[in-house]
Amino acid sequence: MFNLFKSKKNPVQSSSETAKNEPVSEEKVSFASKIRRGLSRTRQNLGKQLSGLFGSGKIDEALYEELETILLSADAGVNATEWLLDHLRKQVKRDGLTDAAQLKQALQEILIELLEPLQQPLDTTTKKPFVFMIAGVNGVGKTTSIGKLAYYFKSQGKSVLLAAGDTFRAAAREQLVAWGDRNDITVIAQESDSGKKSDPAAVIFDAVNAARARDIDIVLADTAGRLTTQLHLMEEIKKVKRVIGKAIPDAPHEVLVVLDANTGQNAITQVKVFDEALGVTGLILTKLDGTAKGGVIAAIAGQYPKNPPALHFVGVGEDLEDLRPFDAREFVEALID
């Protein structure tokens, strides 16, 4: 039996709910300030090394080799590192740069050029309901990201419905219902009978139809976390996508994979496997505030020099508003200041 969980407003507001109803400073809502604080660990690590490298001295082969080591240690990946060094060498030659101190600005601009293809617009007004299918491996923060996405879209004045399609993990439904309560958003879930796992495709199918009937703007469909090596679960998630398409022929309109910034190069493998199974259209990168190696975004860009998946959101903290649309320039300026 399907159950509809309509959150009830708690008379005791959480700090995040209180903040939502109070005037907020420009600094609070600034992506640049959020990303700067969120990247503090990476900046302390990477920034310290780059400051030492670019402090003074001449531009020579030894400098390029040291820069290569720094970028690789920050999880930028081989492809991105080679691309950045190649373009940096060309700019040094073109502009006649001779002093290492001149390289900081040059590296910033080249890194922005690498990352800008990941910054793609997300227009949810083209379909109603606009259906997101959210996938990812275990432990990346998928359900938490859905709760924050719900907050983001609701703050834009959109109506949102959550589909509790993670019927595999214990307490996953309860976690999503809690996020629905926190955002005052309806959650469609299914009770299991006699401890038997519910069918995630059926739950999400019901949610999409409910959204159509209620004229909902956004559907966020949770799916069970799974290892990319669990072939039976990868087949299950393919079924989920097919069933969504039976409810709305061109849905899901976005297939987002959630990645943990701490996983480094393994994130590339995750994108590849989920893309082969589902046709990934976009990414969410979580826990950037928890890593000292924030270069994984460059690694993703370097892996897809043509037609990369969009990096729609990055997570830079624990608060509801800390899942932010990705901005390449502000990210790089916060990373290398």
KOLVO-680467 format. One line per 4 residues: number of its first residue (from 1); their letters; for each residue x, y, z of N, C-alpha, C, CB. Coordinates in steps of 0.1 Angstrom, whole numbers, plus 5000, padded with zeros to 4 digits. Each point is the difference from the previous one (the first is absolute). Glycine has a CB too. Layout:
# KOLVO-680467
NUM> a> X,Y,Z,X,Y,Z,X,Y,Z,X,Y,Z | ...
//
This chain:
# KOLVO-680467
1> mfnl> 5008,4988,5000,4992,5012,5000,5009,5012,5000,4981,4988,5012 | 5015,5022,4979,5008,5012,5000,4995,5010,5011,5004,4997,4975 | 5005,5010,5030,4997,5010,5011,5005,5014,4996,5001,4982,5017 | 4991,5027,4985,5003,5014,4998,5003,5007,5013,4986,5001,4979
5> fksk> 5026,5004,5022,5004,5006,5013,5000,5015,4997,5014,4980,5007 | 4977,5027,4999,4999,5015,4999,5006,5006,5013,4980,4999,4985 | 5030,5008,5014,5007,5005,5012,4991,5010,5008,5022,4996,4989 | 4980,5003,5024,4993,5010,5008,5009,5009,5006,4983,4983,5006
9> knpv> 5014,5030,4993,5009,5010,5005,5002,4999,5015,4993,5015,4982 | 5020,4984,5022,5003,4999,5014,4999,5014,5007,5015,4980,4995 | 4978,5021,5016,5000,5013,5006,5013,5006,5005,4977,4994,5007 | 5033,4996,4995,5013,5005,5004,5009,4999,4988,4997,4991,5023
13> qsss> 5006,5021,4971,5008,5001,4988,5014,4996,5002,4984,5017,4992 | 5022,4976,4999,5015,4998,5000,5007,5013,4997,4997,4976,4994 | 5016,5024,5008,5007,5013,4997,5000,5003,4985,5015,4995,5020 | 4985,4994,4972,5000,5003,4986,4986,5005,4995,5017,4982,4997
17> etak> 4972,5013,5010,4987,5005,4996,4998,5015,5005,4991,4977,5002 | 5015,5026,5010,4999,5013,5005,5008,5010,4990,4998,4991,5024 | 5014,5004,4972,5008,5009,4991,4993,5002,4987,5020,4991,5011 | 4972,4999,4985,4992,5002,4987,4990,5011,5001,5003,4976,4995
21> nepv> 4992,5027,5017,4990,5010,5001,5005,5014,5005,4985,4982,5005 | 5028,5019,4996,5006,5012,5004,5008,5006,4989,5001,4992,5024 | 5001,5021,4976,5009,5006,4990,5014,4995,5001,4986,5021,5001 | 5020,4976,4988,5013,4994,4999,5009,5010,4994,4991,4976,4999
25> seek> 5022,5024,5005,5010,5009,4994,5004,4995,4987,5008,5006,5023 | 4997,5003,4969,5005,4997,4987,5011,4989,5001,4994,5023,4991 | 5014,4978,5020,5011,4991,5002,4995,4986,5001,5014,5018,5010 | 4975,4980,4997,4994,4987,5003,4996,4993,4988,4992,5008,5022
29> vsfa> 5002,4999,4968,4995,4994,4988,5010,5000,4989,4978,5007,5007 | 5034,4999,4995,5010,5001,4990,5006,4986,4997,5005,5024,5007 | 4995,4972,4981,5006,4987,4996,5015,5001,5003,4983,4996,4982 | 5023,5016,5014,5015,5001,5002,5004,4998,5014,5000,5016,4981
33> skir> 4992,4990,5029,5004,4999,5014,4998,4985,5005,4994,5024,5003 | 4995,4970,4992,4997,4986,5004,5011,4991,4995,4975,5005,5000 | 5028,4996,4987,5010,4991,4994,5014,5003,5006,4986,4999,4979 | 5017,5013,5024,5013,5003,5006,5001,4994,5014,5000,5022,4988
37> rgls> 4990,4978,5020,5000,4994,5013,5000,4984,4998,4988,5020,5011 | 5004,4976,4980,4999,4985,4997,5013,4994,4995,4976,5003,4996 | 5032,5005,4997,5013,4995,4994,5012,5004,5009,4990,5002,4978 | 5007,5001,5035,5011,5005,5008,5011,4989,5002,4984,5015,5012
41> rtrq> 5012,4973,4989,5010,4989,5002,5009,4999,4987,4985,4988,5016 | 5008,5012,4972,5007,4999,4988,5009,5012,4998,4982,4986,4990 | 5013,5026,5013,5008,5012,4998,5012,5000,5009,4979,5012,4994 | 5019,4984,5018,5012,4999,5009,5011,4991,4995,4985,5005,5019
45> nlgk> 5010,4984,4975,5010,4990,4995,5006,5005,4986,4987,4981,5012 | 5004,5021,4979,5004,5004,4986,5006,5014,5000,4982,4985,4990 | 5011,5024,5017,5004,5014,5000,5014,5002,5005,4977,5006,5002 | 5026,4986,5009,5013,5001,5006,5011,4996,4991,4990,4996,5022
49> qlsg> 5007,4993,4971,5010,4994,4990,5002,5009,4988,4994,4977,5007 | 4995,5029,4988,5001,5009,4988,5007,5013,5004,4980,4989,4990 | 5017,5016,5022,5006,5012,5004,5016,4999,5001,4979,5006,5013 | 5025,4982,4992,5014,4998,5000,5006,4998,4987,4997,4989,5021
53> lfgs> 4996,5005,4970,5005,4998,4986,5000,5013,4992,4991,4977,5001 | 4998,5031,5000,4999,5012,4992,5006,5012,5007,4980,4991,4990 | 5026,5008,5022,5004,5011,5008,5011,5008,4992,4995,4987,5021 | 5015,5007,4974,5010,5007,4993,5008,4989,4992,5002,5019,5018
57> gkid> 5007,4986,4974,5009,4991,4992,4996,5000,4986,5003,4986,5020 | 5005,5007,4972,4997,4999,4986,4991,4989,4996,5023,5010,4996 | 4972,4991,4992,4991,4990,4995,5009,4990,4992,4980,5015,4998 | 5021,4973,5008,5009,4990,4993,4993,4986,5001,5021,5014,5005
61> ealy> 4986,4976,4990,4995,4987,5000,4997,4994,5014,5012,4996,4978 | 4997,5008,5031,4998,4995,5014,4987,5005,5006,5025,5000,5002 | 4972,5013,4994,4987,5005,5005,4988,4993,4995,5011,5023,5002 | 4990,4974,4985,4989,4992,4994,4998,4986,5006,5004,5013,4979
65> eele> 5007,4981,5024,5000,4987,5006,4994,5001,5014,5020,4993,4987 | 4984,5017,5021,4994,5001,5013,4985,5003,4999,5023,5008,5009 | 4973,5001,4982,4986,5003,4998,4992,4987,4997,5006,5024,4993 | 5000,4968,4998,4993,4987,4997,4998,4992,5012,5011,5001,4977
69> till> 4999,4998,5032,4998,4992,5012,4989,5006,5009,5025,4994,4999 | 4975,5019,5002,4990,5007,5008,4986,4997,4995,5016,5018,5006 | 4982,4983,4981,4987,4998,4994,4995,4985,5002,5005,5019,4983 | 5004,4972,5015,4997,4986,5001,4996,4997,5015,5015,4994,4980
73> sada> 4993,5012,5029,4997,4997,5014,4987,5006,5005,5024,4999,5004 | 4971,5011,4988,4987,5006,5003,4988,4992,4993,5012,5022,5003 | 4991,4967,4991,4990,4991,4993,4995,5007,4987,4993,4991,5022 | 5015,5017,4972,4996,5006,4987,5000,4989,4989,5010,5022,5007
77> gvna> 4998,4967,4995,5000,4990,4990,5010,5002,4989,4976,4996,5004 | 5028,4994,4989,5010,5000,4990,4996,5009,4988,5008,4977,5007 | 4980,5020,4988,4995,5007,4988,4999,5015,5002,4987,4980,4993 | 5007,5024,5018,4999,5014,5003,5013,5007,5002,4977,4995,5010
81> tewl> 5032,4998,4997,5013,5005,5004,5008,5003,4987,5000,4988,5022 | 5000,5002,4969,5007,5002,4987,4994,5011,4992,5006,4976,5000 | 4981,5025,5000,4993,5011,4992,5004,5014,5006,4981,4984,4995 | 5019,5017,5018,5003,5013,5007,5015,5004,4997,4982,4995,5018
85> ldhl> 5027,4995,4984,5014,5003,4998,5003,5004,4985,5006,4984,5019 | 4987,5009,4972,5002,5003,4986,4995,5014,4996,4998,4976,4995 | 4991,5028,5010,4994,5013,4998,5008,5011,5007,4978,4990,4997 | 5027,5006,5015,5009,5010,5007,5013,5003,4993,4989,4992,5022
89> rkqv> 5017,4997,4973,5012,5002,4992,4998,5009,4988,5008,4977,5008 | 4981,5021,4985,4997,5008,4988,4997,5015,5004,4990,4979,4989 | 5003,5023,5022,4998,5014,5004,5013,5007,5005,4977,4993,5007 | 5032,4999,5000,5012,5006,5004,5008,5004,4987,5001,4986,5021
93> krdg> 4999,5006,4969,5008,5003,4988,4993,5011,4992,5008,4977,4999 | 4979,5023,5001,4993,5010,4992,5001,5014,5006,4984,4983,4993 | 5015,5018,5021,5000,5013,5007,5014,5004,5004,4977,4995,5007 | 5033,4996,4991,5014,5003,5004,5002,5001,5015,5002,5012,4979
97> ltda> 4991,4979,5028,5001,5001,5015,5014,4993,5004,4975,4999,5002 | 5031,5008,5008,5013,4995,5004,5001,4997,5015,5010,5013,4981 | 4982,4993,5027,5000,4999,5014,4989,4991,5005,5010,5023,5002 | 4993,4969,5008,4991,4990,5005,4988,5007,5006,5018,4985,5005
101> aqlk> 4983,5027,5001,4989,5008,5006,4989,5003,4990,5017,5010,5016 | 4987,4990,4971,4990,5003,4990,4991,4988,4996,5016,5017,4991 | 4987,4972,5015,4993,4988,4996,4987,4998,5007,5021,4989,4995 | 4977,5017,5016,4988,4998,5008,4987,5004,4993,5013,5004,5020
105> qalq> 4987,5008,4974,4989,5005,4993,4998,4991,4987,5003,5023,5009 | 5008,4974,4985,4999,4992,4988,4994,4986,5003,5020,5012,4990 | 4984,4982,5021,4994,4987,5003,4985,5001,5004,5023,4993,5008 | 4973,5018,4998,4986,5002,5003,4992,5000,4988,5006,5013,5020
109> eili> 4998,4995,4970,4992,5002,4988,5000,4987,4992,5006,5024,4999 | 5004,4968,5000,5001,4988,4993,4991,4989,5007,5023,5005,4992 | 4977,4995,5021,4991,4991,5008,4986,5003,4998,5018,4997,5017 | 4979,5016,4982,4986,5004,4998,4995,4995,4986,5003,5021,5014
113> elle> 5006,4981,4976,4997,4995,4986,4998,4985,5000,5014,5018,4991 | 4993,4974,5018,4998,4986,5000,4986,4996,5007,5025,4997,5001 | 4972,5011,5009,4988,4996,5008,4987,5006,4994,5015,4999,5020 | 4986,5012,4972,4987,5006,4996,4991,4991,4992,5013,5021,4999
117> plqq> 4991,4969,4993,4991,4991,4994,4991,4993,5009,5016,4998,4982 | 4989,5000,5031,4991,4993,5010,4989,5009,5005,5020,4986,5007 | 4982,5027,4991,4990,5009,5005,4989,5002,4990,5017,5012,5014 | 4972,4981,4987,4990,5000,4990,4986,5004,5006,5013,4982,4987
121> pldt> 4979,5025,5006,4987,5005,5006,4991,4988,5003,5003,5022,4988 | 4989,4979,5022,4990,4990,5004,4986,5007,4999,5017,4987,5015 | 4976,5010,4974,4987,5006,4998,4989,4990,5003,5009,5016,4983 | 4984,4985,5028,4990,4991,5004,4986,5004,4996,5014,4994,5019
125> ttkk> 4985,5017,4973,4987,5005,4996,4995,4993,4987,5006,5022,5011 | 5003,4970,4983,4996,4994,4987,4990,4989,5001,5022,5006,4992 | 4977,4988,5019,4991,4989,5003,4993,5001,5013,5014,4985,4986 | 4974,5010,5015,4993,5000,5013,4991,4988,5002,5000,5025,4999
129> pfvf> 5004,4966,5010,5011,5002,5010,5013,4997,4993,4985,4994,5019 | 5025,5013,4986,5014,4997,4996,5006,4990,5009,5003,5024,4991 | 5000,4964,5004,5004,4989,5008,5015,4998,5000,4978,4989,4995 | 5027,5011,5018,5014,4997,5002,5002,4986,5005,5005,5024,5005
133> miag> 5003,4968,4990,5004,4987,5005,5014,5001,5006,4985,4988,4983 | 5016,5009,5030,5013,5002,5007,5006,4987,5004,4991,5022,5009 | 5021,4976,4987,5007,4987,5002,5014,5003,5006,4988,4989,4981 | 5019,5000,5023,5013,5001,5006,5003,4988,5008,4998,5025,5001
137> vngv> 5015,4973,5002,5004,4989,5008,4997,5003,5015,5019,4994,4984 | 4983,4995,5024,4997,5002,5014,5008,5010,5007,4993,4976,5000 | 5001,5032,5009,5007,5009,5008,5005,5013,4995,5007,4980,5010 | 4988,5024,4978,5005,5013,4994,4992,5012,5004,5007,4987,4981
141> gktt> 4982,5011,5027,4991,5011,5004,4989,5002,4991,5020,5010,5010 | 4975,4980,4983,4990,5001,4990,4986,5005,5006,5011,4981,4987 | 4984,5012,5023,4988,5004,5006,5000,5014,5006,4995,4976,5004 | 5016,5027,5003,5002,5014,5005,5000,5010,4989,5014,4991,5019
145> sigk> 4993,5006,4970,5000,5009,4988,4986,5002,4995,5023,4993,4994 | 4969,4997,5006,4986,5002,4995,4992,5009,5010,5001,4977,4990 | 5001,5022,5023,4994,5009,5009,5004,5014,4998,4999,4982,5016 | 5014,5021,4981,5005,5013,4997,4995,5005,4986,5020,4995,5014
149> layy> 4979,4996,4976,4994,5004,4987,4986,5004,5002,5015,4984,4988 | 4977,5009,5020,4986,5004,5003,5000,5014,5006,4994,4976,5004 | 5014,5027,5005,5001,5013,5006,5003,5011,4989,5007,4990,5022 | 5003,5006,4969,5004,5010,4990,4989,5003,4990,5023,4991,5002
153> fksq> 4970,4999,4994,4989,5002,4990,4988,5007,5007,5008,4980,4987 | 4989,5016,5025,4989,5006,5007,5003,5015,5002,4994,4978,5011 | 5018,5025,4992,5004,5014,5002,4999,5009,4988,5015,4993,5017 | 4984,5000,4971,4997,5007,4987,4985,5001,4997,5022,4991,4992
157> gksv> 4970,5005,5018,4986,5000,4998,4994,4989,4993,5003,5024,5000 | 5004,4965,4998,4995,4988,4993,4994,4990,5010,5017,5003,4982 | 4973,4990,5013,4994,4989,5008,5008,4988,4998,4977,5010,4999 | 5026,4982,5011,5009,4988,5000,4993,4988,5006,5020,5016,5001
161> llaa> 4983,4973,4993,4995,4987,5006,5012,4990,5000,4976,5004,4992 | 5025,4989,5019,5011,4991,5002,4995,4985,4998,5012,5016,5016 | 4996,4976,4978,4997,4986,4998,5010,4991,5007,4989,5005,4978 | 5007,4988,5032,5009,4992,5008,5003,4986,4993,4991,5011,5021
165> gdtf> 5017,4990,4969,5003,4988,4992,5012,4992,5005,4990,5012,4981 | 5016,4992,5030,5010,4992,5006,4993,4991,5010,5018,5018,4998 | 4978,4970,4997,4993,4991,5009,5010,4989,5005,4979,5004,4987 | 5034,4998,5010,5010,4990,5004,5006,5003,5013,5005,4996,4976
169> raaa> 4999,5016,5026,5007,5004,5012,4991,5002,5012,5018,5011,4986 | 4985,4983,5025,4992,5002,5012,4999,5014,5004,5007,4978,5008 | 4981,5027,4995,4997,5013,5005,5001,5011,4989,5008,4993,5022 | 4994,5003,4965,5002,5010,4990,4987,5007,4998,5017,4986,4988
173> reql> 4972,5007,5012,4987,5007,4999,4997,5010,5011,4991,4979,4989 | 5013,5017,5023,4998,5009,5012,5008,5012,4998,4995,4980,5015 | 5018,5018,4980,5008,5012,4998,4995,5010,4990,5019,4985,5005 | 4975,5009,4984,4994,5009,4990,4988,5007,5005,5009,4985,4982
177> vawg> 4983,5007,5026,4988,5006,5006,5004,5012,5009,4987,4978,4999 | 5024,5020,5009,5005,5011,5008,5003,5012,4992,5008,4983,5017 | 4999,5015,4972,5003,5011,4991,4987,5007,4995,5022,4989,4994 | 4968,5003,5003,4988,5005,4995,4993,5009,5011,4997,4981,4985
181> drnd> 5004,5014,5028,4994,5007,5011,5008,5014,5002,4993,4978,5011 | 5020,5021,4987,5008,5012,5002,4997,5010,4990,5018,4986,5010 | 4979,5010,4978,4997,5009,4989,4985,5003,4997,5021,4992,4990 | 4971,5001,5018,4985,5001,4999,4996,4995,4985,4999,5019,5017
185> itvi> 5006,4969,4980,4998,4995,4986,4995,4985,5002,5018,5015,4990 | 4973,4982,5001,4994,4986,5000,5010,4990,4995,4978,5010,4996 | 5022,4978,5010,5008,4989,4996,4991,4988,4997,5019,5008,5015 | 4983,4986,4974,4993,4988,4996,5009,4988,5003,4987,5012,4982
189> aqes> 5008,4979,5026,5008,4988,5004,4991,4988,5000,5015,5014,5014 | 4990,4975,4989,4992,4987,5000,5004,4992,5012,4999,5000,4975 | 4991,4996,5032,5002,4990,5011,5004,4987,4995,4983,5013,5014 | 5026,4980,4992,5003,4986,4996,4992,4991,5009,5024,5007,4993
193> dsgk> 4973,4982,5001,4992,4989,5007,5009,4989,5004,4980,5006,4987 | 5019,4991,5026,5007,4988,5006,5015,5002,4998,4980,4985,4996 | 5025,5027,5005,5014,5002,4998,5006,4999,4986,5002,4991,5023 | 4989,5007,4968,5005,4998,4986,5003,5014,4994,4986,4979,4997
197> ksdp> 5025,5021,4995,5004,5013,4994,4989,5004,4990,5024,4995,5004 | 4972,5018,4996,4991,5006,4991,5007,5002,4986,4987,5011,5019 | 5005,4990,4971,5005,5001,4986,5002,5015,4998,4987,4980,4992 | 5026,5024,5006,5003,5015,4999,4994,5006,4987,5021,4996,5012
201> aavi> 4978,4996,4978,4994,5005,4987,4985,5003,5002,5017,4987,4987 | 4976,5005,5021,4986,5002,5002,4998,5013,5009,4996,4975,4998 | 5013,5027,5012,4999,5011,5008,5001,5013,4992,5009,4987,5019 | 5001,5013,4972,5003,5012,4992,4990,5002,4990,5024,4998,5004
205> fdav> 4971,4992,4990,4989,5001,4990,4988,5006,5006,5008,4980,4988 | 4988,5016,5024,4989,5006,5007,5002,5014,5004,4995,4978,5009 | 5018,5026,4994,5003,5014,5004,4999,5009,4987,5015,4992,5018 | 4989,5003,4971,5000,5008,4988,4985,5003,4996,5022,4991,4992
209> naar> 4970,4998,5009,4986,5002,4997,4993,5009,5010,5000,4977,4990 | 5004,5022,5022,4994,5009,5011,5004,5015,4997,5001,4981,5017 | 5011,5021,4978,5005,5013,4997,4992,5006,4988,5023,4994,5008 | 4974,4998,4982,4992,5004,4989,4986,5004,5004,5013,4985,4985
213> ardi> 4981,5007,5024,4986,5003,5005,5000,5012,5008,4995,4976,5000 | 5016,5028,5007,5000,5011,5009,5006,5013,4994,5001,4984,5019 | 5003,5015,4968,5006,5011,4993,5013,5005,5007,4977,5007,4993 | 5031,4983,5011,5013,5003,5007,5010,5003,4990,4994,4984,5018
217> divl> 5015,5026,4986,5011,5004,4991,5012,4990,4999,4993,5024,5005 | 5011,4972,5006,5013,4992,5001,4997,4987,5007,5014,5021,5000 | 4991,4968,4995,5000,4987,5006,5015,4996,5002,4978,4993,4990 | 5026,5004,5023,5013,4995,5003,4999,4986,5004,5008,5023,5007
221> adta> 4997,4968,4985,4998,4985,5002,5013,4995,5006,4983,4998,4982 | 5017,4997,5030,5011,4994,5007,5001,4985,4995,4998,5015,5020 | 5014,4980,4979,5002,4986,4997,5011,4995,5009,4994,5003,4976 | 5006,4984,5026,5009,4993,5009,5014,5002,4996,4983,4983,5006
225> grlt> 5026,5020,5004,5014,5000,4997,5005,4986,4996,5003,5020,5016 | 5007,4980,4975,5004,4987,4996,5015,5001,4995,4976,4993,4993 | 5031,4997,5009,5014,4999,4995,4999,4998,4985,5009,4991,5021 | 5000,5015,4971,4999,4998,4986,5003,4986,4995,5007,5024,4998
229> tqlh> 4999,4968,5011,5002,4986,4997,4989,4990,5003,5023,5005,5005 | 4966,5001,5001,4988,4992,5003,4991,4999,4988,5002,5006,5025 | 5001,4985,4966,4993,5000,4987,4985,4998,5002,5020,4991,4990 | 4975,5001,5019,4986,4999,5002,4993,5013,5004,5004,4975,5006
233> lmee> 5003,5033,5002,4994,5012,5004,5001,5011,4989,5006,4995,5024 | 5004,5004,4968,5001,5009,4988,4988,4996,4990,5025,5002,5003 | 4972,4986,4996,4989,4996,4992,4987,5005,5006,5012,4980,4992 | 4987,5020,5021,4988,5005,5007,4998,5015,4997,5003,4983,5018
237> ikkv> 5008,5024,4982,4998,5015,4998,4997,5003,4986,5016,5004,5018 | 4988,4988,4972,4996,5001,4986,4985,4999,4999,5023,4991,4992 | 4972,4999,5016,4985,4997,5000,4993,5013,5005,5004,4975,5003 | 5001,5031,5008,4994,5012,5005,4999,5011,4990,5009,4994,5022
241> krvi> 5002,5008,4970,4999,5010,4989,4990,4996,4990,5024,5005,5004 | 4975,4983,4992,4990,4996,4990,4986,5002,5005,5016,4983,4991 | 4981,5014,5021,4987,5002,5006,4996,5014,5001,5003,4979,5013 | 5007,5030,4990,4997,5014,5000,4995,5005,4986,5017,5003,5019
245> gkai> 4990,4991,4971,4996,5004,4986,4987,4995,4996,5023,4999,4995 | 4971,4991,5012,4987,4995,4998,4989,5010,5006,5008,4976,4999 | 4996,5030,5011,4991,5010,5006,5000,5013,4992,5004,4990,5023 | 5008,5015,4973,5002,5012,4992,5010,4996,4989,4994,5016,5019
249> pdap> 5002,4983,4968,5009,4995,4990,5014,5005,4999,4979,4996,4988 | 5022,5017,5015,5014,5006,4998,5007,5002,5014,4992,5011,4979 | 5002,4983,5031,5007,5000,5013,5008,4988,5003,4981,5014,5008 | 5029,4987,5001,5004,5012,5008,5006,5010,4992,5003,4986,5020
253> hevl> 4995,5027,4983,5006,5011,4992,5014,5003,5004,4977,5009,4998 | 5027,4987,5014,5014,5001,5004,5003,4987,5008,5000,5026,5001 | 5012,4968,4996,5005,4989,5008,5013,5005,5006,4990,4982,4985 | 5009,5021,5028,5011,5005,5008,5007,4990,5008,4989,5022,5001
257> vvld> 5024,4977,4998,5008,4992,5008,5007,5008,5011,5004,4984,4981 | 4995,5011,5031,5006,5007,5012,5014,4994,5002,4977,5005,5011 | 5033,5004,4990,5014,4995,5003,5005,5006,5013,5004,4998,4975 | 5004,4995,5032,5007,5005,5012,5014,5005,4996,4987,4984,5015
261> antg> 5016,5029,4988,5013,5006,4996,5011,4992,5006,4989,5022,4999 | 5009,4971,5012,5011,4993,5007,5004,4987,4992,4992,5009,5022 | 5000,4987,4969,5004,4987,4993,5010,5002,4989,4977,4992,5005 | 5026,5021,4992,5011,5002,4990,4997,4994,4986,5016,5001,5019
265> qnai> 4995,4992,4976,4999,4995,4987,4989,4989,4998,5024,5005,4998 | 4972,4989,5013,4989,4990,4999,4987,5006,4995,5011,4987,5018 | 4988,5026,4984,4988,5007,4995,4998,4999,4985,5002,5016,5020 | 5009,4984,4973,5000,4999,4986,4994,4986,4995,5020,5015,4999
269> tqvk> 4984,4975,5008,4995,4986,4997,4985,5000,5003,5022,4990,5006 | 4974,5016,5005,4985,5000,5003,4992,5007,4990,5006,5000,5024 | 4999,5011,4971,4993,5007,4989,4999,4992,4988,5008,5022,5009 | 5003,4971,4987,5000,4992,4988,4990,4988,5001,5024,5006,4997
273> vfde> 4976,4987,5014,4991,4989,5001,4985,5004,5001,5018,4988,5012 | 4979,5022,4995,4986,5005,5001,4996,5006,4986,5002,5004,5025 | 5007,5002,4968,4997,5005,4987,4997,4989,4990,5015,5020,5005 | 4992,4969,4996,4998,4989,4991,4986,4994,5003,5025,4996,4998
277> algv> 4971,5004,5015,4988,4994,5004,4987,5009,4997,5013,4987,5017 | 4989,5026,4986,4989,5009,5000,5000,5011,4991,4998,4994,5023 | 5014,5010,4971,5001,5012,4992,4999,5012,5010,4989,4988,4980 | 5022,5014,5027,5001,5011,5010,5000,5013,4993,5013,4985,5015
281> tgli> 4979,5024,4990,4999,5014,4994,5007,5010,5009,4979,4994,4989 | 5022,5003,5024,5006,5010,5009,5005,4994,5013,4985,5017,4991 | 5023,4991,5016,5007,4995,5012,4997,5010,5012,5018,4989,4986 | 4983,5005,5026,5000,5007,5012,5013,4996,5008,4974,5002,5001
285> ltkl> 5034,5007,5002,5012,4997,5008,4999,5004,5014,5014,5002,4979 | 4986,4989,5030,4998,5003,5014,5013,5000,5008,4977,4990,4999 | 5022,5015,5013,5011,5000,5010,5013,5006,4996,4990,4979,5008 | 5009,5032,4984,5012,5007,4996,5006,5007,5012,4991,5004,4978
289> dgta> 5001,4998,5033,5005,5006,5012,5008,4990,5008,4981,5016,5000 | 5018,4972,4997,5006,4989,5008,5013,4995,4994,4978,4995,5009 | 5027,5010,4980,5012,4995,4994,5010,5011,4998,4986,4983,4988 | 5027,5012,5012,5011,5009,4997,5004,4999,4986,5008,4999,5024
293> kggv> 4985,4993,4968,5003,4997,4986,4988,5003,4991,5016,4982,5007 | 4981,5031,4992,4989,5004,4992,5002,5000,4985,4994,5014,5019 | 5017,4980,4976,5002,5000,4986,4993,4990,4992,5022,5008,5006 | 4969,4985,5000,4992,4989,4993,4992,5006,4989,5000,4986,5021
297> iaai> 4995,5027,4981,4992,5006,4990,5008,5001,4987,4987,5013,5017 | 5026,4991,4984,5009,5001,4988,5002,4986,4994,5012,5020,5010 | 4988,4970,4999,5002,4986,4994,4988,4996,4992,5013,4994,5020 | 4975,5010,4984,4988,4997,4993,5000,5007,4986,4987,4997,5022
301> agqy> 5016,5016,4979,5001,5008,4987,5010,4994,4991,4993,5021,5012 | 5019,4975,4993,5010,4994,4992,4996,4987,4994,5017,5012,5014 | 4975,4981,4992,4995,4987,4995,4990,5001,4989,5004,4991,5022 | 4989,5021,4977,4990,5002,4990,5003,5013,4993,4983,4987,5013
305> pknp> 5028,5013,4978,5003,5012,4993,4989,5005,4991,5024,4993,5002 | 4968,4998,4993,4988,5003,4992,4987,4995,5006,5015,4999,4979 | 4976,5010,5021,4986,4997,5005,5001,4994,5015,4992,4996,4976 | 5013,5011,5033,5001,4995,5014,4986,5001,5006,5024,5007,5002
309> palh> 4973,4984,5008,4988,5001,5007,5000,5013,5008,4997,4975,5002 | 4992,5031,5000,4999,5013,5008,5003,4998,5014,4984,5009,4983 | 5024,4999,5023,5001,5000,5015,4990,5010,5005,5025,4993,5000 | 4963,5003,5004,4990,5009,5003,5001,5006,5014,4985,4987,4984
313> fvgv> 5020,5004,5026,5000,5005,5013,5013,4995,5007,4974,5001,5001 | 5031,5007,5009,5011,4996,5008,4995,5002,5015,5018,5005,4982 | 4986,4986,5027,4997,5001,5014,5012,5005,5007,4984,4981,4999 | 5014,5030,5008,5011,5007,5007,4998,5002,5015,5005,5012,4979
317> gedl> 4986,4980,5027,4997,5002,5014,4988,4991,5004,5010,5023,5000 | 4986,4979,5013,4990,4991,5006,4986,5007,4999,5017,4990,5015 | 4982,5023,4983,4988,5007,5000,4991,4997,4988,5011,5018,5014 | 4976,4985,4987,4991,4997,4989,5005,5008,4987,4981,4996,5016
321> edlr> 5023,5016,4986,5004,5008,4989,5014,4998,4995,4984,5017,5008 | 5023,4973,4997,5014,4998,4996,5001,4991,4988,5006,5003,5024 | 4983,4993,4970,5001,4993,4987,4998,5011,4989,4992,4977,5009 | 5018,5027,4984,5000,5012,4992,5002,4996,4985,5008,5014,5019
325> pfda> 4985,4994,4972,5003,4998,4986,5015,5003,4997,4977,5006,4994 | 5029,4986,4998,5015,5001,4997,5002,5012,4991,5003,4975,5002 | 5007,5033,5002,5005,5011,4993,5015,4999,4998,4981,5015,5009 | 5024,4983,4979,5014,4996,4997,5009,5012,5005,4993,4985,4981
329> refv> 5004,5027,5015,5009,5011,5004,5001,5002,5015,4995,5011,4978 | 4994,4989,5028,5000,5002,5015,5006,4989,5007,4980,5014,4998 | 5019,4974,4997,5006,4988,5006,5015,5001,4999,4981,4986,4994 | 5024,5018,4994,5015,5001,4998,5006,5011,5008,4997,4991,4977
333> eali> 4996,5021,5024,5005,5011,5007,5000,4997,5015,4992,5015,4982 | 4999,4976,5023,5000,4996,5014,5011,4990,5002,4976,5005,5002 | 5027,4987,4988,5010,4989,5001,5014,5006,5000,4984,4984,4989 | 5019,5025,5002,5013,5006,4998,4999,5015,5002,5007,4981,4984
337> d> 4994,5023,5028,4998,5015,5003,5014,5007,5002,4977,4995,5010
//
